[in-house]
Amino acid sequence: MIVSDISRLTEWNERFESAGPEEILEWAISQFRDGLTMATAFGAEGCVLLDMLANLPPIHVFNLDTGYQFPETLELRERIRERYGITVEVVQSDETVAEMEARFGGPIYKKNPDECCRLRKIVPLQRTLRNYSAWITAIRRDQTSFRANAPIVGWDKKFGLIKVNPLANWTKRDVWEYIIEHDVPYNPLHDEGYPSIGCWPCTRQVTLGQDDRSGRWTGTSKVECGLHVDGDGI
């Protein structure tokens, strides 16, 4: 099935380039059925997709709980469940934060953030995605240069499955207009100068005019945790 799906990527992208995310989600659910999952970090974009999914047949949704998430993010997870009845599976590393920090002699998120992301995010994600043939993400092309060419439907060579990006051609304005219009629950940290919210040790507020992700891994050249790098080619 995967081979035949890959051969249709160009066709699907031409079909959905100007489609709305609801139409893309509905198609993905019909196309991949139980083989479809969605990852969410409960960012503004992810909350928009969860609002849309609430009106569609249920799919598996999961959150990579690194052990370093903001309390506000964890509280939002419960508000999402109460609002939509959507239970988001919590996916964690095989070792706790305390065990990892003990093994390395302390936190590594400052001295080796790539390894921290690999252990807390990428490895658990690999373990989860092996059970599926397609996954949905909430990335937008205008977020970073790494995401600028993200297709609506692509082959994720890093994880070995189809990747669906229903919001790829949406803008930040599109996202917030939808949130306001539909009264979508969102992380209160967005109102405090955190446009992109990851783990608390590596997320800072940004000032007016700065790039949305400039508050992630401040002081380093890092702008991606690695989940969406080298995986967006058709």
C-alpha positions in Angstrom: 0.0 0.0 0.0 2.8 2.4 0.8 4.4 2.0 -2.6 1.2 2.9 -4.4 0.6 5.8 -2.0 4.1 7.3 -2.8 3.4 7.2 -6.5 0.3 9.3 -6.0 2.0 12.1 -4.0 2.1 14.5 -6.9 -1.5 13.9 -7.7 -2.6 14.5 -4.1 -0.6 17.6 -3.7 -2.1 19.1 -6.9 -5.5 18.2 -5.6 -5.1 19.7 -2.1 -2.8 22.7 -2.6 -5.8 25.1 -2.6 -8.0 22.9 -0.4 -9.1 23.8 3.1 -7.6 21.8 6.1 -11.0 20.3 6.9 -11.2 18.8 3.4 -7.6 17.5 3.7 -8.3 15.9 7.1 -11.5 14.3 5.9 -9.6 12.8 3.0 -6.7 11.6 5.1 -9.1 9.8 7.5 -10.9 8.1 4.6 -7.6 7.3 2.8 -5.6 5.9 5.7 -8.3 4.9 8.3 -6.7 3.1 11.3 -3.3 3.7 9.8 -3.5 7.4 10.5 -2.3 9.2 13.6 -1.7 12.8 14.6 1.0 14.3 16.8 0.3 17.5 18.7 2.3 19.6 21.1 -0.9 21.7 21.8 0.4 24.7 19.9 -2.1 27.1 18.4 -2.1 25.2 15.1 -2.5 21.8 16.8 -5.5 23.1 18.7 -7.1 24.3 15.4 -6.7 20.8 14.0 -8.2 19.2 17.1 -11.2 21.5 16.8 -11.7 20.4 13.2 -11.1 16.7 14.1 -13.8 16.9 16.7 -16.4 16.9 13.9 -14.9 14.0 12.0 -14.5 10.2 12.6 -12.0 9.7 15.5 -8.4 9.0 14.9 -5.4 8.3 17.2 -3.8 11.5 18.6 -0.7 11.6 20.7 1.5 14.1 22.5 5.3 13.7 23.1 5.6 14.4 26.8 9.2 15.2 27.2 9.0 15.7 31.0 9.9 19.3 30.4 6.6 20.7 29.3 5.1 23.8 30.8 2.3 23.3 33.4 0.1 25.4 31.1 0.6 22.9 28.3 -0.4 20.0 30.5 -3.5 21.9 31.7 -4.5 22.6 28.1 -4.4 18.9 27.4 -7.1 18.4 30.0 -9.1 21.3 28.6 -9.0 19.8 25.2 -10.3 16.5 26.6 -13.1 18.2 28.4 -14.1 20.3 25.5 -14.0 17.8 22.7 -13.9 14.4 24.3 -10.6 13.7 22.6 -8.2 11.6 24.6 -4.6 12.3 23.6 -2.2 9.5 24.3 0.8 10.6 26.3 4.0 9.2 24.7 7.2 9.3 26.8 10.8 8.3 26.7 11.7 4.9 28.2 13.6 6.7 30.9 12.4 9.5 33.1 13.9 13.0 33.2 15.5 12.2 36.6 17.0 8.9 35.2 18.4 10.7 32.1 19.9 13.6 34.1 21.4 11.1 36.5 23.0 9.2 33.6 24.5 12.4 32.1 25.4 14.0 35.4 22.8 16.7 35.1 20.5 18.3 32.5 21.8 18.3 28.9 19.3 20.7 27.3 21.8 23.5 27.3 25.1 21.8 26.6 23.6 19.2 24.1 20.1 20.2 23.0 20.2 18.0 20.0 20.8 14.9 22.1 18.1 16.0 24.5 15.6 16.3 21.7 16.6 13.0 20.3 16.1 11.2 23.5 12.9 13.0 24.7 11.2 13.4 21.3 12.7 11.6 18.2 13.2 8.2 19.7 9.7 8.0 21.3 8.2 9.3 18.0 10.0 6.6 16.0 8.6 4.0 18.3 5.0 5.3 17.9 5.0 5.9 14.2 6.1 2.4 13.3 2.5 1.4 14.0 1.0 3.7 11.4 1.2 4.4 7.7 0.5 8.1 7.8 0.7 11.0 10.3 -0.7 14.4 10.6 1.3 17.4 11.7 0.4 21.1 12.3 3.4 22.7 10.6 3.1 25.8 8.4 5.4 26.8 5.6 5.9 30.3 6.9 7.2 29.1 10.3 10.9 28.4 9.4 13.1 27.9 6.3 13.1 24.2 7.0 9.4 24.1 6.5 9.1 26.5 3.6 8.7 23.7 1.0 6.6 21.4 3.0 4.0 19.7 0.8 0.4 19.1 1.8 1.0 15.4 1.5 4.6 14.1 1.4 6.8 11.1 2.0 8.5 11.4 5.4 11.8 9.7 4.7 13.1 10.2 8.2 10.3 8.1 9.8 9.2 6.1 6.8 5.5 6.9 6.3 3.2 9.4 4.6 3.1 12.9 6.2 0.0 15.1 5.9 0.3 18.8 6.6 -3.2 20.3 6.4 -2.1 23.7 7.5 1.0 24.0 5.3 -0.4 26.9 3.3 -2.0 28.7 6.2 -0.6 31.8 7.7 -0.3 32.7 11.4 -3.2 35.1 10.8 -5.3 32.3 9.4 -4.7 30.3 12.5 -5.7 33.0 15.0 -8.7 34.1 13.0 -9.9 30.5 13.2 -9.2 30.3 17.0 -11.1 33.5 17.7 -14.1 32.6 15.4 -14.5 29.1 16.8 -13.5 29.9 20.4 -10.8 27.2 20.3 -9.0 26.6 23.7 -5.3 27.6 23.4 -2.2 27.9 25.6 -2.4 31.1 27.7 1.4 31.5 27.2 0.6 32.7 23.7 -0.8 35.8 25.3 2.4 36.3 27.3 4.8 36.6 24.3 5.4 32.9 23.6 4.3 32.3 20.0 6.0 28.9 19.8 5.9 26.8 22.9 8.2 23.8 23.5 10.0 22.6 26.6 10.3 25.2 29.4 14.1 25.1 29.6 14.4 26.0 25.9 11.5 28.3 25.3 11.6 32.1 25.9 9.4 35.0 25.2 10.0 37.0 22.0 9.7 40.7 21.4 7.7 42.5 18.7 9.1 41.9 15.2 11.1 38.8 16.1 10.5 35.5 14.3 8.0 33.3 16.1 10.5 30.6 16.7 13.3 32.9 17.8 12.3 32.1 21.4 13.2 28.4 20.9 16.8 27.4 21.9 17.8 31.0 22.3 21.5 31.7 21.9 22.0 28.7 19.6 21.6 28.2 15.8 19.0 25.5 16.6 15.4 26.2 15.4 14.1 22.7 15.1 13.9 19.7 17.4 14.5 17.4 14.5 11.0 16.0 14.0 10.4 18.0 10.8 13.9 18.2 9.3 14.8 15.9 6.4 11.3 14.6 6.2 9.3 16.9 4.0 10.5 16.0 0.5 8.1 14.5 -2.0 
